[in-house]
C-alpha cells in the first residue's frame, strides 16, 4: 500500500491531474463492502491531509462500519458537468481508521468534520486511474500502481 505522498513522488504529473479532479468538487462517491460482500456506494467528502488522502464519516455511519470491518474501498471523483474536462479519476485500496487522538485533532482542525463524534480514514492506495478523452475520439487511460509506475492505454 502507498500513501498519497508516495503516489505524488512516483507519478507527479498524474497525481496533480487526479488531485485537481478531487479538489474540483466537494462530494464524491465511495464504494465499500457490506457484511455479505455486496457493494455499497455512499456520498463522501475526500480531502488531502498531510501525506494522505482521507475521508471522514459521521459517527457509526454504515460506510464507516463497512470500512472498519473490511477496509477495501474504491473512490470515484465527482466527474462534474459530464464534459470529461480534466478526466475521470478513480482511486482504490484500503482504508485505515485514524484513532490516534493527536492525528484526529489535526484532522478535525484541517477538515471541519461533522459536529460531534466522527470517524476519519486514511486511504492507502493500490491503484489510481485517470481516463481522459483526447483528440475528441480517443480515450487515454493512465493507471498507477505502487512501485510499477504509470501505464497508459489508448482506445478508440
C-alpha positions as CSV (number, residue, x, y, z in Angstrom):
1,X,0.0,0.0,0.0
2,X,1.1,3.5,-0.7
3,X,0.2,7.0,0.7
4,X,-0.9,9.9,-1.5
5,X,2.6,11.3,-1.0
6,X,4.1,8.1,-2.3
7,X,1.9,8.4,-5.4
8,X,2.9,12.1,-5.8
9,X,6.6,11.2,-5.6
10,X,6.3,8.3,-8.1
11,X,3.9,9.9,-10.6
12,X,3.8,13.7,-10.1
13,X,2.1,14.6,-13.3
14,X,-0.7,12.1,-12.9
15,X,-1.0,12.9,-9.2
16,X,-1.5,16.6,-10.0
17,X,-4.3,15.7,-12.5
18,X,-6.1,13.4,-10.1
19,X,-5.7,15.9,-7.2
20,X,-7.3,18.5,-9.4
21,X,-10.3,16.2,-10.0
22,X,-10.7,15.5,-6.3
23,X,-10.4,19.2,-5.4
24,X,-12.7,20.4,-8.1
25,X,-15.8,19.2,-6.2
26,X,-16.6,18.6,-2.6
27,X,-18.7,15.4,-2.9
28,X,-17.5,12.1,-4.4
29,X,-18.7,8.5,-4.4
30,X,-17.2,5.9,-2.1
31,X,-17.7,2.2,-2.6
32,X,-17.4,-0.1,0.4
33,X,-18.3,-3.7,1.1
34,X,-21.3,-4.8,3.1
35,X,-21.2,-7.7,5.6
36,X,-22.4,-10.0,2.8
37,X,-19.7,-8.8,0.4
38,X,-22.1,-6.9,-1.8
39,X,-21.1,-3.3,-2.7
40,X,-22.4,-0.2,-1.1
41,X,-22.0,3.3,-2.6
42,X,-22.1,6.4,-0.4
43,X,-21.6,10.0,-0.9
44,X,-18.4,11.3,0.8
45,X,-16.0,14.2,1.0
46,X,-12.4,13.3,0.2
47,X,-9.6,15.6,1.3
48,X,-5.9,15.6,1.1
49,X,-4.5,16.0,4.6
50,X,-0.7,15.9,5.0
51,X,0.7,13.0,3.1
52,X,-2.7,11.2,2.9
53,X,-5.9,11.2,1.0
54,X,-8.6,11.0,3.7
55,X,-12.4,10.6,4.1
56,X,-14.5,11.3,7.2
57,X,-17.8,10.0,8.3
58,X,-20.5,10.7,10.8
59,X,-20.2,8.5,13.9
60,X,-21.3,4.9,13.3
61,X,-22.4,5.6,9.7
62,X,-22.8,2.4,7.7
63,X,-19.9,3.3,5.4
64,X,-17.7,3.7,8.5
65,X,-18.7,0.4,9.8
66,X,-18.1,-1.2,6.4
67,X,-14.5,0.2,6.4
68,X,-13.9,-0.9,10.0
69,X,-14.9,-4.4,9.1
70,X,-13.2,-4.6,5.6
71,X,-11.0,-1.6,4.6
72,X,-11.3,-2.2,0.9
73,X,-12.7,0.8,-0.9
74,X,-13.0,2.5,-4.3
75,X,-13.4,6.2,-4.6
76,X,-14.8,7.8,-7.8
77,X,-14.1,11.6,-8.0
78,X,-17.1,13.6,-9.0
79,X,-16.9,13.9,-12.8
80,X,-18.5,17.4,-12.8
81,X,-20.6,18.6,-15.6
82,X,-20.2,15.4,-17.8
83,X,-17.8,17.1,-20.2
84,X,-14.9,14.9,-19.0
85,X,-12.9,18.1,-18.7
86,X,-9.8,17.1,-16.7
87,X,-10.7,13.4,-16.9
88,X,-12.5,10.8,-14.8
89,X,-10.5,9.8,-11.7
90,X,-10.8,6.7,-9.6
91,X,-8.7,5.5,-6.6
92,X,-8.8,2.1,-4.9
93,X,-7.0,0.5,-2.0
94,X,-7.6,0.0,1.8
95,X,-8.9,2.5,4.3
96,X,-7.2,2.7,7.7
97,X,-9.1,4.3,10.5
98,X,-7.3,7.2,12.3
99,X,-7.5,6.5,16.0
100,X,-4.6,8.5,17.5
101,X,-6.0,11.5,19.4
102,X,-3.4,13.9,18.1
103,X,-4.0,12.8,14.5
104,X,-7.7,13.1,15.0
105,X,-7.3,16.6,16.4
106,X,-5.2,17.7,13.5
107,X,-7.6,16.2,11.0
108,X,-10.5,17.9,12.8
109,X,-8.7,21.3,12.7
110,X,-7.9,20.9,9.0
111,X,-11.1,19.4,7.5
112,X,-14.1,20.6,9.5
113,X,-15.7,17.2,10.1
114,X,-19.4,17.0,11.2
115,X,-20.2,18.2,14.7
116,X,-19.9,15.6,17.5
117,X,-18.1,12.3,17.2
118,X,-16.8,11.3,13.8
119,X,-14.6,8.7,12.1
120,X,-11.6,9.6,9.9
121,X,-9.9,7.2,7.5
122,X,-6.6,7.4,5.7
123,X,-6.9,6.0,2.2
124,X,-4.0,3.8,1.3
125,X,-3.6,3.4,-2.5
126,X,-3.4,0.2,-4.5
127,X,-4.4,1.8,-7.8
128,X,-5.2,5.2,-9.3
129,X,-6.8,5.6,-12.7
130,X,-7.4,8.7,-14.8
131,X,-9.4,8.4,-18.0
132,X,-9.4,11.3,-20.4
133,X,-10.9,12.0,-23.8
134,X,-8.1,13.1,-26.2
135,X,-8.5,14.4,-29.8
136,X,-12.2,14.1,-29.5
137,X,-12.3,10.4,-30.4
138,X,-9.9,8.5,-28.2
139,X,-9.7,7.5,-24.5
140,X,-6.4,7.8,-22.7
141,X,-6.4,5.6,-19.6
142,X,-3.5,6.2,-17.3
143,X,-3.0,3.8,-14.4
144,X,-0.6,3.9,-11.5
145,X,0.2,1.1,-9.0
146,X,2.8,1.4,-6.2
147,X,6.3,0.6,-7.4
148,X,5.1,0.0,-11.0
149,X,4.9,3.5,-12.3
150,X,2.3,4.7,-14.8
151,X,1.0,2.7,-17.7
152,X,-1.0,4.3,-20.5
153,X,-3.5,2.7,-22.8
154,X,-5.3,4.5,-25.7
155,X,-8.6,3.3,-27.0
156,X,-10.7,4.4,-29.9
